[in-house]
Amino acid sequence: MKNRKPDYIGTDYGFDSVLSSSAIDELPLWSAPFGLALLDAVEYRKKITALDIGFGTGFPLIELAQRLGKSSTVYGIDPWRPSHLRAKYRMKFHGIDNVILIKGAAEEIPLKDKSVDLIVSNNGTNNVQDIDKVFAECSRIAKRGAQFIITVNLDATFKEFYTAFFKVLEKRGMNDEIIKLKKHIRDKRPPLEETKSLFEKNGFRIRKVVKDKFVMKFADAESFFSHSLIKLGFSGNWEKLLPQKSAAAIFRQIGKSLSQTAKERKFTVPFALIDTFKV
């Protein structure tokens, strides 16, 4: 009897099915550990107004809207147009109608004073242009007693990679690039105490700070550099810190350094959740 391909009875593999499956399997790898901690910290109530700053493709925005229910309105603000298109598709697919998307920057939030009961940002405040303005806007729109929760990945993120990066730059005598790299890390992941002080300066009292971490494992340095998360979220910024003519050679050296230390690479991502309320 000849081997034949299995029959997938009753299954439609048309274009619409592909789109549908992409809406279901959409929990972002990077956002999940932060976002699950954030969702667990929310005080769920009916009939509230909420805001998600930097909602990306819709996590945890859409999950939050579903958990709060139809009596609540959840706003999401993000300046990136593709994120709106993706979130709109997912909302339509799941029949979610209590979300309002705002295309814009969190430095200027088009909501009324003292109109919001809950503000969340899942690793979004690390990526704004002016963090002081963002927190001032959150203070303006927050009602008294409003909950404001953020998650942020900390400055030791990918410390294994950055240790190798600094060593390669030091061996090459690239002092200017070392300064740029240190500034890049600080700008993207400021010290936790600075972030906590922003809450206090803007009238939010810290209820709790929870630290956690997760680990990303790779077979080797090549698999790390070629991973979609690294290519989309990190590599471009790293390349901008280096002279174009030497960037490729530097990354090869970093990869060689990483491969020499262990067969299985482990990259640590520490993060913190800060849970506050408006006084």
C-alpha positions in Angstrom: 0.0 0.0 0.0 1.5 3.3 -1.0 2.1 6.0 1.5 -0.3 8.9 1.1 -0.7 12.3 2.8 -3.3 12.3 5.6 -6.7 13.8 4.9 -7.6 16.7 7.2 -11.4 16.1 7.1 -13.6 19.1 7.6 -10.7 21.6 7.8 -10.6 24.8 5.8 -7.0 26.0 5.1 -8.1 29.0 3.1 -6.8 32.6 3.6 -9.5 33.5 6.1 -8.6 30.6 8.3 -4.9 31.7 8.3 -6.0 35.2 9.4 -8.3 33.7 12.1 -5.5 31.6 13.5 -3.1 34.5 13.7 -5.7 36.4 15.8 -5.9 33.5 18.2 -2.2 32.8 18.6 -1.0 36.3 19.2 0.3 36.5 22.7 3.7 38.2 22.2 6.7 36.3 23.6 8.3 39.4 25.0 5.2 40.9 26.5 3.8 37.8 28.1 5.8 37.6 31.4 5.4 41.3 32.1 1.8 41.4 31.0 0.6 38.4 33.0 2.1 40.0 36.2 0.3 43.3 35.3 -3.0 41.7 34.7 -2.8 39.9 38.0 -2.2 43.2 39.9 -5.3 45.0 38.4 -8.2 45.7 40.8 -11.1 44.6 38.6 -14.3 46.6 38.9 -17.3 47.3 36.7 -18.0 50.6 35.0 -14.6 52.1 35.0 -12.4 54.0 32.4 -9.0 52.6 31.8 -6.0 53.5 29.6 -3.2 51.3 28.2 -0.1 53.3 27.3 1.9 51.8 24.4 -0.5 49.0 23.6 1.5 47.5 20.7 -0.5 44.9 18.9 -3.1 44.7 21.7 -1.6 42.9 24.7 -2.6 43.3 27.4 -5.1 45.9 26.1 -7.6 43.5 24.6 -7.3 41.0 27.5 -7.9 43.8 30.0 -11.0 45.0 28.1 -12.4 41.5 28.2 -11.7 41.0 31.9 -13.2 44.4 32.8 -16.3 43.6 30.8 -18.6 45.7 28.6 -19.6 48.1 31.3 -16.1 49.6 31.2 -14.3 51.6 28.5 -10.6 50.9 27.8 -8.5 53.4 25.8 -5.3 52.4 24.1 -2.7 55.0 23.0 0.2 54.2 20.7 1.9 56.3 17.9 2.6 53.3 15.6 0.1 52.8 12.8 0.7 49.1 12.3 -0.2 48.4 15.9 -3.6 50.0 15.3 -4.3 47.9 12.3 -3.4 44.7 14.1 -5.3 45.6 17.2 -8.4 46.6 15.2 -8.3 43.3 13.3 -8.1 41.3 16.6 -10.9 43.4 18.2 -13.2 42.7 15.2 -12.4 39.0 15.1 -13.2 38.6 18.8 -16.2 41.0 18.8 -14.7 43.4 21.3 -16.4 46.8 21.3 -15.4 48.5 24.6 -11.9 49.6 23.3 -11.1 53.0 21.8 -7.8 53.3 20.1 -5.9 56.6 20.1 -3.1 57.2 17.5 -0.7 59.5 19.3 2.0 59.9 21.9 1.5 59.5 25.6 3.1 62.9 26.1 -0.3 64.4 25.0 -3.2 62.2 26.0 -6.5 63.5 24.6 -8.6 62.6 27.7 -10.3 64.9 30.2 -8.8 65.8 33.6 -9.6 63.3 36.4 -11.4 61.0 34.0 -9.5 57.7 34.3 -9.8 55.0 37.0 -7.0 52.7 35.8 -3.8 53.3 33.9 -1.5 50.5 32.8 1.6 50.3 30.7 3.2 46.9 29.9 6.9 47.8 29.3 5.7 50.8 27.4 7.0 53.7 29.4 10.6 52.6 28.6 10.0 53.6 25.0 8.4 57.1 25.2 10.3 60.2 24.2 9.7 62.3 27.3 9.0 60.3 30.4 8.4 63.4 32.6 5.6 64.6 30.3 4.0 61.1 30.2 3.8 60.9 34.0 2.5 64.5 34.2 -0.3 63.6 31.8 -1.1 60.4 33.8 -1.4 62.6 36.9 -3.7 65.0 35.1 -6.1 62.4 33.8 -6.2 60.2 36.9 -9.0 60.3 39.3 -8.2 60.4 43.0 -7.6 56.7 44.0 -7.0 55.7 40.4 -4.7 52.7 40.1 -1.6 53.1 37.9 0.5 50.0 37.2 3.5 49.7 35.0 6.0 46.9 34.2 9.5 47.7 33.1 12.5 45.5 32.2 15.5 46.5 34.2 19.0 47.6 33.4 20.5 44.1 33.8 18.4 42.8 30.8 20.5 40.6 28.6 23.5 41.2 30.9 25.3 38.2 29.4 25.2 39.8 26.0 26.1 43.3 27.1 29.1 42.0 29.1 30.5 40.4 25.9 29.6 43.6 24.0 31.5 45.8 26.4 34.6 43.5 26.4 34.8 43.6 22.6 34.5 47.4 22.5 37.2 47.6 25.2 39.6 45.4 23.3 39.1 47.6 20.2 39.7 50.8 22.2 36.3 52.1 21.2 35.7 54.4 24.1 33.1 56.6 22.4 31.0 53.6 21.6 31.3 52.4 25.2 29.9 55.7 26.3 27.1 55.5 23.7 26.2 51.9 24.8 26.0 52.9 28.5 23.8 55.8 27.6 21.6 53.6 25.4 21.1 51.1 28.3 20.3 53.9 30.7 17.9 55.7 28.4 16.0 52.5 27.6 16.1 51.0 31.1 16.6 53.8 33.7 17.3 52.8 37.3 14.3 51.6 39.2 14.6 54.3 41.9 14.3 57.0 39.2 11.1 55.4 37.9 9.7 55.2 41.4 10.5 58.8 42.1 8.5 59.8 39.0 5.3 58.3 40.5 5.9 60.1 43.8 6.6 63.4 42.1 3.4 63.2 40.2 1.0 62.4 43.1 1.0 58.6 43.0 1.7 56.6 46.1 3.5 53.3 45.6 1.6 50.3 47.0 4.1 47.6 46.0 7.1 46.9 43.8 7.5 43.3 42.6 10.7 42.1 41.0 10.9 39.0 38.8 12.8 37.6 35.9 12.7 35.1 33.0 15.4 33.5 31.0 15.6 33.1 27.2 17.7 30.1 26.2 19.4 29.6 22.8 21.5 26.8 21.3 24.2 29.2 20.3 25.0 32.9 19.6 23.8 32.6 15.9 20.3 31.5 17.0 20.2 34.5 19.4 21.1 37.1 16.8 18.8 35.6 14.2 15.8 35.4 16.5 12.8 37.5 15.3 12.6 39.4 18.7 16.3 40.4 18.6 16.1 41.4 15.0 12.9 43.5 15.3 13.4 44.9 18.8 17.2 45.2 19.5 19.6 44.7 16.6 18.8 48.0 14.9 19.5 50.1 18.0 22.8 48.2 18.6 23.9 48.8 15.0 23.3 52.5 15.3 25.8 52.7 18.1 28.6 51.5 15.9 30.5 52.7 12.8 28.8 51.0 9.8 32.1 49.6 8.4 33.0 47.7 11.6 29.6 46.7 13.0 29.5 43.2 11.3 33.0 42.4 12.6 32.1 43.5 16.1 29.0 41.3 16.2 31.0 38.3 14.9 33.4 38.9 17.8 30.6 39.1 20.3 29.1 35.9 18.9 32.5 34.1 19.2 32.8 35.3 22.8 29.4 34.0 23.7 29.9 30.7 22.0 33.1 30.1 24.0 31.5 30.4 27.4 28.7 27.9 27.1 27.1 25.5 24.5 23.6 26.6 25.6 23.2 30.4 25.9 21.0 31.8 28.6 20.0 35.4 28.6 18.3 36.9 31.7 15.5 39.4 31.5 14.8 40.9 35.0 11.7 43.1 35.3 9.7 45.0 37.9 6.0 45.7 38.4 5.2 49.0 40.2 1.6 49.2 41.5 0.5 52.7 42.6 -2.6 54.8 43.3 -3.4 58.6 42.9 -3.6 60.5 46.2 
